């Protein structure tokens, strides 16, 4: 890394946990809403996915509030939505949390699902899914909107976080549903659907890193991630644990294993993928490098924050 470029250190694991849980919760909710349209066999999957949305995003927001220097001022984040992406995102996430909470408390407990989904339930799920997608995309937009770091200021980052959120949302649903009963067929189908998402995530991640050729500081970020101090976390935590291992296990579970072995492969793949999803956010945060202040032929490195 070029000596006068300084990596940001203000945003760490608490913010990574927020980005991860907000994406996972929204992704799981979308899975649950889609499953609710697929018939009674998918009712257990629908229940798990919809019930994961609100608590995951709520816990993620708690991590973000804890990271703030003055948590009591958190309410200010929603101000000035006309000019601030942070304000817009706060509103999107708040609406999603309200809708997902209503969806959970309106469920006819203790049954898995209503015998017939009413028009109101379908409308609530559809609108909630729209704001869930907004939540997943915003976790990537937040970084570009918050700090002048070239590594984060690319359209590929929201796409990367969207694909990762859908994938980890599926994994979370598979993991929890695997400990229930009567969901073997839908769980197997859901795990198979995650295979193309994992492959897509590999390509999006590659394009994201390739896009760093634009300016010197983003190239320095890529160098930091690929062969610098962040490289072990990237290669072992993201490339191997988060992508390669789940993809291999899902392929084995889909085409080579049966019964309890396929179920065990799905559980292990989900665990590895979920951990890798968290590490991905931390890698992106750790790779952020501030651009130096330029004045004529002189450059002044920004302080580490």
Number of C-alpha atoms within 10 A of each C-alpha: 18 12 7 15 21 21 23 19 13 12 16 15 19 19 23 25 22 25 29 28 29 27 35 35 35 37 32 32 33 27 25 28 22 18 23 25 14 12 13 16 15 21 22 23 31 27 23 22 29 30 22 24 32 24 16 22 26 18 16 24 22 16 19 20 19 14 17 14 9 9 12 9 10 14 11 10 16 17 14 12 14 8 9 15 19 22 18 19 21 23 18 19 24 18 17 26 24 12 20 29 18 14 18 16 10 10 16 11 10 6 11 16 19 14 11 9 13 10 9 9 16 14 12 16 24 15 14 27 24 14 23 30 21 18 31 29 22 28 27 24 23 20 22 21 15 13 14 14 21 20 29 27 20 17 13 19 25 22 21 23 27 25 23 32 29 25 29 33 30 30 29 24 30 29 23 15 22 19 11 11 8 13 17 18 10 19 23 18 12 19 28 18 14 22 20 12 18 23 14 16 20 19 13 19 21 13 14 20 20 12 17 21 13 11 12 16 25 24 21 25 29 26 19 22 22 17 13 15 14 19 18 15 20 25 16 15 21 26 17 17 23 28 24 19 19 28 24 14 23 28 19 16 23 18 10 11 16 13 9 11 13 21 22 17 22 27 24 18 26 30 19 22 30 28 16 26 28 23 23 24 24 24 23 19 22 23 28 27 29 25 22 16 11 10 8 6 5 9 13 12 15 16 12 12 10
